[in-house]
Amino acid sequence: MHRLVSRTPSQETPMFFSIDAASDVPIYEQIVRQVKLAVADGTLVGGQMLPSVRQLSRDIALNPNTIARAYRELQAQEILKPLRGRGMVVRRDAIEACTSARDDLVGDGVRRALADAIAGGMSPDQLRSLFESELARLSAAATKSNSDESNLESASSSNNEPSHE
């Protein structure tokens, strides 16, 4: 799995993609899912431009046809819309569809994990305990990560302020 970033001059927030070439999920679908998740969590907002096919292809070292297919799929699902001569932009009404897609994706994963755990002999109490401990661990890690990012942004912006000496 690769953590790849694409940042274009028109974007204040970089886009991060985790592409797993060994996954059963096609690469274009991984991009589709990740764009939807980014809209659902507010990383991408309505009206925000996405990198061009060519730019994103260069940034994450994928075939431009793969990126174009993902963008076409997102357009067909009414997540993105083209701006003539400028590229693709997130539709302002995409949040609801993306939130629903995120909930479906997470629900499917939870159902599969629970089915495997129950088939493996885990009790409901064991599952609850495991769920609670993992949720606490992941929540703590996310809080630390958000704090670290905030500290980096603060340090970066204070380094860019002019000196008044």
C-alpha positions in Angstrom: 0.0 0.0 0.0 1.3 3.4 -0.9 0.4 6.8 0.7 0.5 9.2 -2.1 -0.2 12.9 -2.2 -1.3 15.3 -4.9 -1.3 19.0 -4.4 -2.1 21.5 -7.0 -1.7 25.3 -6.8 -5.5 25.8 -6.7 -5.8 23.5 -3.6 -5.2 24.6 -0.1 -5.7 21.0 1.2 -3.6 18.3 -0.4 -5.3 15.0 -1.5 -4.0 11.8 0.0 -4.5 8.5 -1.7 -3.6 5.0 -0.3 -3.4 2.8 -3.4 -3.0 -0.9 -2.9 -2.1 -2.5 -6.2 -2.5 -6.0 -4.7 -6.1 -5.3 -3.6 -9.1 -7.1 -5.1 -10.6 -3.6 -5.4 -9.6 -2.0 -8.8 -7.4 1.0 -8.5 -9.9 3.4 -10.1 -12.5 2.2 -7.5 -10.0 2.9 -4.7 -9.7 6.5 -6.0 -13.5 6.8 -6.2 -13.9 5.6 -2.7 -11.2 7.8 -1.3 -12.6 10.9 -3.0 -16.0 10.1 -1.5 -14.5 9.6 1.9 -12.7 12.9 1.6 -16.0 14.7 0.7 -17.8 12.9 3.6 -15.2 14.0 6.2 -14.9 17.6 4.8 -11.4 17.3 3.4 -12.9 18.1 0.0 -15.7 20.6 0.0 -18.3 21.6 -2.6 -16.8 23.9 -5.2 -13.2 22.7 -4.7 -11.2 21.8 -7.8 -9.5 18.4 -8.1 -6.2 18.0 -9.7 -6.3 17.4 -13.5 -6.1 13.9 -14.8 -2.6 14.6 -16.0 -1.5 16.2 -12.7 -2.9 13.5 -10.5 -1.5 10.8 -12.8 2.0 12.3 -12.4 1.7 12.9 -8.7 0.6 9.3 -7.8 2.4 7.5 -10.7 -0.7 5.9 -12.2 -1.9 5.6 -15.8 -4.0 8.7 -16.8 -6.7 6.4 -18.1 -7.2 5.0 -14.5 -7.6 8.5 -13.2 -9.9 9.5 -16.0 -12.1 6.4 -15.3 -12.3 7.3 -11.6 -13.3 10.9 -12.5 -15.9 9.6 -15.0 -17.4 7.3 -12.3 -17.5 10.2 -9.8 -19.2 12.4 -12.4 -21.7 9.7 -13.2 -22.5 9.4 -9.5 -22.9 13.2 -9.4 -20.0 13.7 -7.0 -18.0 15.8 -9.4 -18.9 18.0 -12.3 -16.8 19.4 -15.1 -15.9 23.1 -15.4 -15.3 23.7 -19.1 -11.6 24.2 -19.7 -10.7 24.1 -16.0 -11.2 20.5 -14.8 -13.4 18.7 -12.3 -14.9 20.3 -9.2 -16.7 18.8 -6.2 -20.5 19.3 -6.5 -21.9 21.4 -3.7 -24.6 18.8 -3.1 -22.2 15.8 -3.0 -21.9 15.6 0.8 -25.1 13.6 1.4 -24.3 11.0 -1.3 -20.7 10.7 0.0 -21.7 10.4 3.6 -24.2 7.7 2.7 -21.5 5.9 0.6 -19.1 6.1 3.6 -21.7 4.7 5.9 -22.5 1.8 3.5 -18.8 1.0 3.1 -18.1 1.0 6.8 -21.2 -1.0 7.5 -20.2 -3.7 5.0 -16.7 -3.9 6.6 -18.2 -4.2 10.1 -20.6 -6.9 8.9 -17.8 -8.9 7.3 -15.6 -8.6 10.4 -18.4 -9.6 12.7 -19.4 -12.6 10.6 -15.7 -13.8 10.5 -15.4 -13.2 14.3 -18.6 -15.1 15.1 -17.7 -17.9 12.7 -14.4 -18.0 14.5 -16.1 -18.6 17.9 -15.9 -15.1 19.5 -18.6 -14.2 21.9 -20.6 -11.0 21.8 -18.8 -9.9 25.0 -15.4 -10.6 23.4 -16.4 -8.6 20.4 -17.7 -5.6 22.4 -14.5 -5.6 24.4 -12.3 -5.7 21.3 -14.4 -3.1 19.6 -14.2 -0.7 22.6 -10.4 -1.1 23.0 -9.8 -0.6 19.3 -12.1 2.4 19.1 -10.3 4.0 22.1 -6.9 3.3 20.5 -7.8 4.6 17.1 -9.5 7.7 18.6 -6.4 8.5 20.7 -4.2 8.1 17.6 -6.5 10.3 15.5 -6.5 13.0 18.3 -2.7 12.9 18.5 -2.4 13.1 14.7 -4.8 16.1 14.5 -2.8 17.8 17.3 0.5 17.1 15.5 -0.9 18.5 12.2 -2.2 21.6 14.0 1.2 22.1 15.7 3.0 21.8 12.3 0.6 24.3 10.7 1.2 26.8 13.6 4.9 26.4 13.3 4.8 26.8 9.6 2.7 29.9 9.6 4.7 31.5 12.4 7.9 30.9 10.4 6.3 32.7 7.4 5.4 35.8 9.3 7.7 38.8 8.7 10.0 39.8 11.4 9.5 43.2 13.0 13.0 43.7 14.3 
